[in-house]
Amino acid sequence: MRKKQAQFIIRGKMVSSMPDSFLKVFGIIELCNSGLIIQQIRWIQRGLNNRRSKMIEIVIEDDIYITKNKNVVDTKIHIEENGRCFPSDGWTDFTFPILEWWKNNLISARYADNHSFQLPFFDGPFWLEVQKNENMELKIECVNDRTKRRTELTTYCGYYEFLQELYNAFKTFSKILYKNNMHEGDFSSIYRQTMLSVNELKEILK
């Protein structure tokens, strides 16, 4: 007897056709008397995203500058996509609290459909304008509003793909703090918060 075939559809396109028995094992679908139920589960979306080439990266360099303000840490930080940098290569800014702002805004948008939000830099009129659709896909526009507002680059990625990149950035930042002995002393609270954020993102990405 020939097994039934199920068309697995994501974003309106058929991406594979697999036996029901295979799909049931992986929890993708269930068969019931009323027909075929397609369950969209998060790890499928993330798996497809991971197959894409890496398009966007949060670059943080070990070049720390500190002031009397114990609530901020300045390093080189920028967005890079296919060799293009925003705001610029070697841009310095308050990596803490910028990463915290980005984390909080991204997590707040996690369950929102067709939602727009911003991920700002601290110095200068630069930010990421993010649009998230119902398929957990992001459109990210890098906006420069220094003289006349313009979009310097636009990129697309999955929500969890970008969250993973943010997680990587937090880990890089935590290592920089530790290497510079900032896990103790005046800046130890920043290191502790950074490690809390690393663990928070790790739990979401499981």
N, C-alpha and C positions, 0 to 999 in steps of 0.2 A: 504494500500500500504506500503510495507516495505521500510523503509528509507535506503538511501545509507550509507554505512559504509566507514570510512576513516582510513587508517592505518597511524598512526603518527610515523614517523621514525626519530630517533636521533642517530647520530654516527653509522649509518648503521644498527641499530637494531630496530625492531618494539617494542615499549614500551607500546602501548595501541591501542585500536580500539574503536572509539567513533562516534556517529551520526554526520553527517555534521552540523545539526542545533546547536548542542552543541559547536562544534569547531568554528562556525561562531560567536557565541555570544562572545567568548573569543578572537576573532581576530587571531586565529591560522591559519585558512585557508580561502580561498575564492573559491567559485565555479564560473566558467565562461564557456563560450561556448567551449573553447579549452580544458577543463578538470579541474583537481584538481591542485590548486597552494598551495604549502606548504610554509608558511611564517615562517622563523626562527626568532623569536623575543627574545630579550635579557632576558626578565623576566622568560621565560621558562627554559633557561639554568641555570639561577640563582636559580630557584625553585628546580630543580633537585639537584644542588649542596648542597642546604640547607638541603636536606634529608640525606645527607651523615653524618656519624659520624665525629666529628671534629678531623682532623688528624694533623694539624699544628697550632702552636700558637706562636705569638711574645710576649715574656714575658719581662715586664719592671718592675723593683722594685724601691721603694722609698728609694734610697740610693744615694743621690746626692753628687757629688764632683765637685767643681768649681775651676778655676784658674783665672789668670789675663786676660785671653782671654775671652772677653764678647760675642764671637760668637759661643761658644761651651758649652754644658752641658753634663757632664759625669754621667751616672747611670749604674746600672746593666741591661744588655739587652742580650737576647739570643733567639734562635729558639728552640722550643720544639715540638717533635713529638713522641707520644706513649712512653713518659717517657725518651726519649733520647734528650740530649741537645747539641746545637752547637752555638758558638765554645765550650762552657762548661757551666755548671751550675754556676751561680755567675759571669759570664764574665762581665767585666766593659768596657765601650766604650763610645764614643761621640754620645749619643742617638740623640742629635741635633749636627750635621746635618745628621746623618745616615738615620733617618726616611724621611727626605726631599729628599735625594738621591733616596731612594727606591720608594717613591711616584712618583717622576719625571720620573724614568725609567719605572715604571709600566704603568703610563698614556701614555707615548710615545709609548708603545707597544700595546695599547688598540685595534687599528684597523689593526694591522699587523698580517699576517698569517705566520705560520712556521718561527717564529722569535726567535732568541736567544739573551739574554742580561744578565747582571750581577747586583746583588744587593750586594755591598761590605760592609764589616765592615771597621772601620777606623784603629784600632790597629791590627797589625798582618796580615799575608797573608790568610785571611779568607773571603769567599764570597759565595753567592748563585748563582749558574749557572742555569738560567731559560730558558726553551724551551716552547714556546707557539705555539699550533697548530691552525688549522683553525676552530676547534670546541670550541675555548676559554678554552682549557684545558692546564694546566701547569704541566711540569715535573721539579721539583726543586731538584737540587743536592747541598748538602752542602760540599764545597770544602775547604780542608786544604792543603796549599802549604808551610807549615813551613819548612820541610826538603825535602820531596818528595811528589809531588802532589798526593792526594788521596781523594776520595769521602767518607765522613764519614757517610752520610745517604742520602737516596733518598726518596722523597715523591711526591704524585700526588694530585692535587686539581684543582678546577675550577678557572678561572681568577677572577671572581667577589667574589668568596669565599675568595681568598687571599687578594683581595682589601678590603673586609669587615674586615678581620683580621688586616690589616694595619690601617684602620679607627679606630678600637678598640684600637690599640696601641697608636695612636695619642691622643685619648680621655684620655687614662690612663696617658700619659705623660703630657697633659695639666693640669690634676687634680694634679699631683705631683708638677708641677711648681707653681700652685696657692697655694697649701698647704704650700709650702716653701717660699711664699711671693715673687715669682719671676715674678709675673704679673706686678710688678712695679719696678722701680729702674733700675739698670744696665742691667738686663736681660729681661726687659719688651719687647724688640724687638723680642726676641726668643719666648716669650709667644704669642705675636700678630701673628707672622708667624705661630706658631703651630695652633692657632685658625683658621687662614685663611685656612690652610690645612685640618683641621677638616671639615670646611664648604665646601671646594672644593670636598672632597671625598663623603660627604653626598649628594651633588647634583648628582654626578655620580652614586651613588648607589640607587637613587630614583627609 
